[in-house]
Amino acid sequence: MHACRYGRVVPKTNTAYWEKKRTLTVNRDKKNAEALLEKGWDCLILWECEIKREYDQVKKQIIAFLDESSL
């Protein structure tokens, strides 16, 4: 997870299920990103909350990523 407050909310029901699901998702995403990097791909991770709140910053981030990746 990242620093977003929404990612730290503990569900009131099915807590064990959601905790396990979150952990598995984080581990899967990390494994997939590492596999892509090992194959020479560049990875840019964007969080939904950032896209919604920080559109201009995310736009700059994407442009910079694409500029660097095209080298």
Secondary structure as the mmCIF struct_conf table of DSSP 4:
data_model
#
loop_
_struct_conf.conf_type_id
_struct_conf.id
_struct_conf.beg_label_comp_id
_struct_conf.beg_label_asym_id
_struct_conf.beg_label_seq_id
_struct_conf.end_label_comp_id
_struct_conf.end_label_asym_id
_struct_conf.end_label_seq_id
BEND BEND1 ALA A 3 ALA A 3
HELX_RH_3T_P HELX_RH_3T_P1 ARG A 5 ARG A 8
HELX_LH_PP_P HELX_LH_PP_P1 VAL A 9 PRO A 11
BEND BEND2 LYS A 12 ASN A 14
HELX_RH_AL_P HELX_RH_AL_P1 THR A 15 GLU A 38
TURN_TY1_P TURN_TY1_P1 LYS A 39 GLY A 40
HELX_RH_AL_P HELX_RH_AL_P2 GLU A 48 ARG A 53
HELX_RH_AL_P HELX_RH_AL_P3 TYR A 55 SER A 69
TURN_TY1_P TURN_TY1_P2 SER A 70 SER A 70
#
